[in-house]
Amino acid sequence: MEGGGTGVGINTNFGDTAKLTNVCSTGKPTTANMCCRYKGTTPGNEPSKIGCGADSSCVYTNVGTC
C-alpha cells in the first residue's frame, strides 16, 4: 500500500470483516492504520471511526513495512 490515511475501512455494525495477508506499506498508511473500523450509517452520511488496528474484525498475517 502506498499513500492515504487508511488501507481498508470496514463497517463492523454491518458485519464487515477484513483479512490482510502479505501486505506491506511504505509508511502511509501505517501498519496500524491498514485496517480501520467504522460505525456504518445510512447512504449519504459519513460513518464515525471506531478504531484501527488488528482485532477479531481486522485480521493481519504478514503485514508490515516495505
Secondary structure as GFF3:
##gff-version 3
##sequence-region A 1 66
A	DSSP	beta_strand	8	11	.	.	.	ID=ss1
A	DSSP	three_ten_helix	12	14	.	.	.	ID=ss2
A	DSSP	beta_strand	18	25	.	.	.	ID=ss3
A	DSSP	three_ten_helix	31	33	.	.	.	ID=ss4
A	DSSP	beta_strand	35	39	.	.	.	ID=ss5
A	DSSP	beta_strand	48	52	.	.	.	ID=ss6
A	DSSP	beta_strand	58	65	.	.	.	ID=ss7
###
